[in-house]
Amino acid sequence: MQNTLNIRSIVEQEIQQKGYNLSRFSQVSGMNRGTLSLILNGNPSKLPSIPQMDKIAEALGYEQGWLYELYLEECFDREVPHWRRLKNFLYRCIQLNKEELIGKALHRLMEDCSQTAAVFDAAEEWYDAGHRQILLPFYHYVTMNEKYRHAERLAISHYRIFRLSQSENFENNLRAAITFEPYRHELPVGFRLDGLLKLANIYYNQHMWEKAEYFADELHELSTSAYDHRIHMINGIDEERGLQTERHLVVYYGQGYVMKGNSLFLQERYDEALEYIYKYENLNWFEGLGEEGRREVNKLSGFARANFLALHLLTGNNNRLSEYLDFLRNDINEVLPGLIFIVEAANKYNFIIDDIINEFLDTVTKMEEELQTKSGYYQSDVSMERYISLYKKLAIYFFKNRSYNKAIDNVIKCMNLSVRFKSKDGLIPSISLFEMYREHAASNQLEQYIQIMREVLRIEEAHFSKHIDSSSY
C-alpha cells in the first residue's frame, strides 16, 4: 500500500485548512503558479527545491526546515538524488544546524560511493566559508569511502578531522593525533606544517618527549625546505595549495626549535636545550618577514630570553634572578611558567622566595579565575595543567619551610583542579602530600579534603559500583 504521508499531501492539506486556492497561495508564497501546480498536481508530482520548501513553510507559518526529514526520504525513495539537489539540502541543514539530518543524508549516500569527491569538494567549500564542527560528518564520510590510500583528499579529510577534534580533553586530542599521523605525508606543504605543529604540541603537552622531539625535528626539516625554496615569498601559484598556512613560515621554522628545546629542557637536558635556544633567539635574518613575520620573530626572541633565564635558574645559578623577575614584570604571559620555574628551583636548591611568591601569586590567581570562566578554548586544559603543577610545587615549598597552613591550602587547590580536569598526575601526589601532613591540617581544610574525596568517589563510582555495593561506603 502506497504511503500517503508525503510532502504533496501535507502541503495540500495545509493550504486547504488555511483557505487558500492555488492562485492565492502563489501570491502569498511568492512562487510561480505553474511551479506550484507541478508540485501539487503533477503526475508524478515535482519534488520542490530547498528554496521552494522554505517559501512554502514561511507562507504556511512554519519555521525554516519544516518537512526536511520527509524531504530527505522522498529524495532517496524516488531515486538516488542528483548531487546538486542533495548539496543544496545539506548546505541548508548546515545553516539551520540540523546535524541529525546531515548524518542521515550521508548515511543514505553510503550506497553511492561515487559521490566521495563531490562530498569532499563541498566540505572544503563550506570550510572556506567559515563552517567548522558541523562539517565533521562530511570528512568522516570521505575517510570511509575514499578508495585510494594515498589520495590527497583522504589526507586532508583526516587533517580536518584532527583539527576539528581538538578539545579540552587531552586523551581525545591524543587519539585524534594518533589517527591523523599516518596521513600527514600526503598533505600539501601548508597543511602538513600546521599539522606537524599541532602534533608536536599535543605530544609535548602529554609529556611524551620522544614523540614531541620527533615531530619538532620533522617540522623544522619541512619548514627549512619550504624556506630554501622561498615558496612563502611566491604569490599567485594556484596549483600549490600547500602555500596556504595559518601562520607565517618563520613561526614553523622557529617553533621546530622551540618545541625541541623545551622538550629537552623539561627532561633536564639543559646543555642540549641551550643549543636550541640560541637557534631561535634572533631570526631577523629570515627573508620575507614583513610586519607579521617581524612580530613573530620578536615573540620567539622573547621565548628565548625567558627560557635562557629559566635554564640558568634551574641549574642552580640565581645570579640572574633579578633580571628574570624584571622580565616577568614586563610580560604577564610569562608570569605563570616563570613562577613555576622559580618555585621548582627554590625546592631544588633551597632558595627562599617568599617575597617573590607574594608579589606574583595574586596575578596568577586572577589569571586562573579568568581562564576558568572561558569556555570552548581547547588550550585551557594545557594552562590548567600548569596551575596544577604550580600549586603542587608551592605546597612542597611551604612544607619544606614548615608553613603548613599555606602548604595544605595549595594541596587543596591542586586537588580541586586535578579533579575538575581529570589529572591523575596532579591528584595522586596531592593526596599523598595531604596524608603525609594530615596532622597539620585545620578543621576547615580537613572538611575541604573530605568534600574533594567524595567528588572523586562520585566520579569513579561507575567504574567500581559493579563490584562494591554502594551501601558499604
Buried (B, 14 or more C-beta within 10 A) or exposed (E): EEEEEBBBEBBBEBBEEEEBEEEEBBEBBEBEEEBBBBBBEEEEBBBBBBEBBBBBBBBBEEEEBBBBEBBBBBBBEEEBBEBEBBBBBBBBBBEBEBBEBBBBBBEBBEEBEEBBEBBBEBBBEBBEEEBEEBBBBBBBBBBEBBEEEEBBBBBBBBBBBBBBBBEBBBEEBBEBBBBBBEBBEBBBBBBBBBBBBBBBBBBBBBEBBEBBBBBBBBBBEBBBEBBEEEBBEEEEEEEEBBBEBEBBBBBBBBBBBBBBBBBBBBBEEBEEBBEBBEBBBEBEEBEBBEEEBBEBBEBBBBBBBBBBBBBBBBBEEBEBBEEBBEBBBEEEEBBBBBBBBBBBBBBEEEBEBEEBBEBBBEBBEEBBEEBBEEEEEBEBBBBBBBBBBBBBBBBBBBBEBEBBEBBBBBBBBBBBBBBEBEBEEBBEBBBEBBEEBEEBBEEEBEEBBEEBBEBBEEEEEEEEEEEEEEEEE
